[in-house]
Amino acid sequence: MNLWGQFLLLSDAAQLAVFGGGFWVLAGFCGLMERRRNKGRNLARLERVGFMPWTTLFVLFAVIGGGMLAMSLPVVLGNL
C-alpha cells in the first residue's frame, strides 16, 4: 500500500496530528531563516532580495500547528 493510502486510512485526529506536526516543521524553518537573516554580516545584501516576514510566518505556523496538535491529542493518546 502506498503512503497516501495509509494516510487516508488514519483517523481524523491522526491526520490532524500529522498536519499539525507539518506546520511545526514549517515554523521551525521560518525561525531558522529569521535567525539566519539577523545574524547576517551584510544586511544590505540580504534586504536587496526583498522582504519576507519570517517572524510573522513563524508565529502563524506555530499557533496553527499547536492548535491542531492540541485538538488531536486526546484521541491520539487514548489509542495508546
BELCORDA-V994978 format. One record per pair of residues at least 24 apart in sequence whose C-alpha atoms are under 10 Angstrom apart, sorted by the first residue. I is the first residue (numbers start at 1). J is the second residue. If there is no record, write none. Layout:
i=I j=J
i=I j=J
This chain:
i=11 j=72
i=11 j=75
i=11 j=76
i=12 j=72
i=12 j=75
i=12 j=76
i=13 j=68
i=13 j=69
i=13 j=71
i=13 j=72
i=13 j=73
i=13 j=74
i=13 j=75
i=13 j=76
i=14 j=69
i=14 j=72
i=14 j=73
i=14 j=75
i=14 j=76
i=15 j=68
i=15 j=72
i=16 j=65
i=16 j=67
i=16 j=68
i=16 j=69
i=16 j=70
i=16 j=71
i=16 j=72
i=16 j=73
i=16 j=76
i=17 j=65
i=17 j=66
i=17 j=67
i=17 j=68
i=17 j=69
i=17 j=70
i=17 j=71
i=17 j=72
i=17 j=73
i=17 j=75
i=17 j=76
i=18 j=65
i=18 j=68
i=18 j=69
i=18 j=72
i=19 j=64
i=19 j=65
i=19 j=68
i=19 j=69
i=20 j=61
i=20 j=62
i=20 j=63
i=20 j=64
i=20 j=65
i=20 j=66
i=20 j=67
i=20 j=68
i=20 j=69
i=20 j=70
i=20 j=71
i=20 j=72
i=21 j=62
i=21 j=64
i=21 j=65
i=21 j=66
i=21 j=68
i=21 j=69
i=22 j=61
i=22 j=62
i=22 j=65
i=23 j=58
i=23 j=60
i=23 j=61
i=23 j=62
i=23 j=63
i=23 j=64
i=23 j=65
i=23 j=66
i=23 j=68
i=23 j=69
i=24 j=58
i=24 j=59
i=24 j=60
i=24 j=61
i=24 j=62
i=24 j=63
i=24 j=64
i=24 j=65
i=24 j=66
i=24 j=69
i=25 j=58
i=25 j=61
i=25 j=62
i=25 j=65
i=26 j=57
i=26 j=58
i=26 j=60
i=26 j=61
i=26 j=62
i=26 j=65
i=27 j=54
i=27 j=55
i=27 j=56
i=27 j=57
i=27 j=58
i=27 j=59
i=27 j=60
i=27 j=61
i=27 j=62
i=27 j=63
i=27 j=64
i=27 j=65
i=28 j=58
i=28 j=59
i=28 j=61
i=28 j=62
i=29 j=54
i=29 j=57
i=29 j=58
i=30 j=54
i=30 j=55
i=30 j=56
i=30 j=57
i=30 j=58
i=30 j=59
i=30 j=61
i=30 j=62
i=31 j=55
i=31 j=56
i=31 j=57
i=31 j=58
i=31 j=59
i=32 j=58
i=33 j=58
i=34 j=58
